[in-house]
Amino acid sequence: MSKFVWFSVVLFIGIVVAGSIAFMFSMRQIIRANKGEELTRLLEYEQLMLESSVNSEISIVLMMADSPLIKSFFADPGNQELEEMAFEEMAAYQQAFAANTIFWINDIDKLFYFNDDIPFILDAESPDNYWYPMTMQETEVYNFNINYNPDLNVTNLWINAPVFNSEHTPLGIVGTGIELSAFIDMIYEEYTGRADKSDFYFFNAMGEITGARDVGLVADKKNIEDELSEAGIEIISNAKNLASGEVMVLDTGLGKLAMSSIPLLDWYSVAISPDSTDDYNNMMTTLFLLTLAVIAIVVVVFNVFIAGLLNPLRKSMKEAEQANIAKSHFLSTMSHEMRTPINAVIGMTTIGKNADDVERKDYAFDKIDSASKHLLGVISDVLDMTKIEADKLELSPIEYDFGEMILEVLSVINFRIEENEQKFSLKIDDDVPKFVIGDDQRLAQVIINLLSNAVKFTAKNGEISLDISLADETDGVCELNIEVADTGIGISLEQQKKLFTMFVQAESGISREFGGTGLGLAISKHIVELMDGDIWVESEVGKGSRFIFTVKVQRGRKDSQAEQNTEEDKNALDDGAVKPGEFAGKRLLLAEDVEINREIVISLLEDTGLIIDSAENGQEAVDMLEAAPDLYDVIFMDMQMPKMDGLEATRRIRALPALAGKKLPIIAMTANVFQSDIDACLAAGMDHHLGKPLDIAEVIKSLRGFL
């Protein structure tokens, strides 16, 4: 035994080591590939924003330089009348610039005007003013220059355009400035990808940094290769080899590095995303760790099982119990809400098998039924969230009795309220319509979820209320205001911020203490929004909570009209109770490949008097219809079967010559419950859809509708 245990341990360690190495290598490749894509998007976004901003400012500067009034003023700066008109035009241009910044200087008096500051005479011979002779003597359209303002700790990009007279003689310079520091800060704030944890820089062809979050690098004219020396690559030469618009992505000693060119400024940009252990804080790592935990549990359970075979029965039972505890602990880390009902089903099945008296067996069956419905609710929540993420959650509006729907909701939740000895009050204003048109099941789902939470988080003898009122009505569209209030534990402001997010509860301890998947409120929010409404919470810790939401529904028919129900309306109000012998003499063809599913349907319909024949696949069902086309009154058709699926079988049946002109009802009976699956059934020629697990009441109502 000890050798076997040691072998299992060594095997497990080997799996862990090999799996960890493979996982780390694969994740590193995936992470770096993702970082490269994010950095590429960052540089493309950065270039687009900068060039768009600069191009916009250039166009305004060139309009200034081409202004006849400004040209006249620069040629005759002593003309008072021209000066006043030129200054007014300059003020208008200043308002057009994004930074509200403008400067101008004429070559006669060399007075430098900047915004509303006092003008001063520019020393054109000073090395600091190199841009003046360069613009006047060498520039045809415009140029750029960079300077650093130590007082404001900002970097500015200046656009300089010469003003020419009709003989193309330069008269002076006009221009504006773009605050690069603010632009870079904006990029950091607005870009929301993984690269938001990265650093990026602008630099010119000489390698001098022209833009960075640390403006001191610009002031010191720091070389980009000196700043990023640990990258271990020749940044400048690689950048110069870039084509216009090209982005180069490299693996370096600093992490993932991307470079691109900015042709408009004759600059380049570089972004770096360093390697970090935080890169592994993702769902893949969680799944990997859970997989290791599964393997560990399997090893432990297997060893416990082997040891149990060699021990007396009492010791075997004890070790099996310990294994069950270990298994339960593991499953609880994955999903408490799925573990609880599954454990209840398994446990109560064992109790029911071992019980001798009927009362004990019924008790076990009741518990199994309750746990199964809870598990189905959890699965339904997950499916609803899947539909929401795929944008496939849709409403199915019908006309229904609003009060009856509320009573059905209370019948679902009332036993829990009584069990907790809580006080419940219901108020429905008189002006709320009796009949409305909307999705009653989805609205009931939201109310049940809110009431269930209220019951869960309210202590014994606490108070819960449901208030419904008509907030507004326009052209028959009613806006209902529905409020669920309790005197429970309350919710802090911080917790309220994440309350309607999927897979999130108010705090991590909630699921351990009260249970829940954290999906209910997120689903409710989406349903309410589909109904053109809104949902919010008002709460204080220790003082209870008020969940309020609004929905829009269409006012239904008047009471007198509503009494004239169609057959469809009557079916909608049908409770689905089984009536013995109700379908005596009718024959049903059940196409279902799983034996236990056939047995369930036959047993559920046993008291109705239906004669049921079974087919184990779609081909067999078609053959039976060809042999006796007038024998059956209705067909239950599974979708997924061997040899021929339900959809193809339905199409074949509808094409049978013997059934031409005869409407034989075909009802889909499948676990595929997405709207796309239902649409596929109807498109194939089926008349209705029943989802698994089957609800006997829905089955009976469907049969009544067709038989």
HELIX and SHEET records of a PDB file:
HELIX    1   1 SER A    2  ALA A   65  1                                  64    
HELIX    2   2 PRO A   68  ALA A   75  1                                   8    
HELIX    3   3 GLN A   80  ALA A   96  1                                  17    
HELIX    4   4 PRO A  127  ASN A  129  5                                   3    
HELIX    5   5 TRP A  131  GLU A  138  1                                   8    
HELIX    6   6 LEU A  180  GLU A  190  1                                  11    
HELIX    7   7 ARG A  194  LYS A  197  5                                   4    
HELIX    8   8 VAL A  215  ALA A  219  1                                   5    
HELIX    9   9 ILE A  224  GLU A  227  1                                   4    
HELIX   10  10 SER A  229  ALA A  231  5                                   3    
HELIX   11  11 ILE A  235  LYS A  240  1                                   6    
HELIX   12  12 THR A  277  TYR A  280  5                                   4    
HELIX   13  13 MET A  283  LEU A  309  1                                  27    
HELIX   14  14 LEU A  313  MET A  334  1                                  22    
HELIX   15  15 HIS A  336  ASN A  354  1                                  19    
HELIX   16  16 VAL A  358  GLU A  389  1                                  32    
HELIX   17  17 PHE A  402  GLU A  419  1                                  18    
HELIX   18  18 ASP A  440  LYS A  456  1                                  17    
HELIX   19  19 LEU A  493  GLN A  496  1                                   4    
HELIX   20  20 GLY A  509  PHE A  514  1                                   6    
HELIX   21  21 GLY A  520  LEU A  530  1                                  11    
HELIX   22  22 ASP A  559  ALA A  562  1                                   4    
HELIX   23  23 GLU A  567  LEU A  573  1                                   7    
HELIX   24  24 GLU A  595  LEU A  604  1                                  10    
HELIX   25  25 GLU A  606  THR A  608  5                                   3    
HELIX   26  26 GLY A  618  ALA A  627  1                                  10    
HELIX   27  27 GLY A  646  ARG A  654  1                                   9    
HELIX   28  28 PRO A  657  LEU A  659  5                                   3    
HELIX   29  29 GLN A  675  ALA A  684  1                                  10    
HELIX   30  30 ILE A  696  PHE A  706  1                                  11    
SHEET    1   A 6 PHE A 120  ILE A 121  0                                        
SHEET    2   A 6 LEU A 111  PHE A 114 -1                                        
SHEET    3   A 6 PHE A 103  ASN A 106 -1                                        
SHEET    4   A 6 PRO A 170  GLU A 179 -1                                        
SHEET    5   A 6 VAL A 154  PHE A 164 -1                                        
SHEET    6   A 6 ASN A 143  ASN A 149 -1                                        
SHEET    1   B 5 ILE A 209  GLY A 211  0                                        
SHEET    2   B 5 ASP A 199  ASN A 204 -1                                        
SHEET    3   B 5 TRP A 267  SER A 273 -1                                        
SHEET    4   B 5 GLY A 255  ILE A 262 -1                                        
SHEET    5   B 5 VAL A 247  THR A 252 -1                                        
SHEET    1   C 6 ILE A 398  ASP A 401  0                                        
SHEET    2   C 6 PHE A 435  GLY A 438 -1                                        
SHEET    3   C 6 SER A 545  ARG A 555 -1                                        
SHEET    4   C 6 VAL A 477  ASP A 486 -1                                        
SHEET    5   C 6 GLU A 463  THR A 474 -1                                        
SHEET    6   C 6 LYS A 423  ILE A 428  1                                        
SHEET    1   D 4 ILE A 398  ASP A 401  0                                        
SHEET    2   D 4 PHE A 435  GLY A 438 -1                                        
SHEET    3   D 4 SER A 545  ARG A 555 -1                                        
SHEET    4   D 4 ASP A 534  SER A 539 -1                                        
SHEET    1   E 5 ILE A 611  ALA A 615  0                                        
SHEET    2   E 5 ARG A 587  ALA A 591  1                                        
SHEET    3   E 5 VAL A 634  MET A 637  1                                        
SHEET    4   E 5 ILE A 666  THR A 670  1                                        
SHEET    5   E 5 HIS A 688  GLY A 691  1                                        
END                                                                             
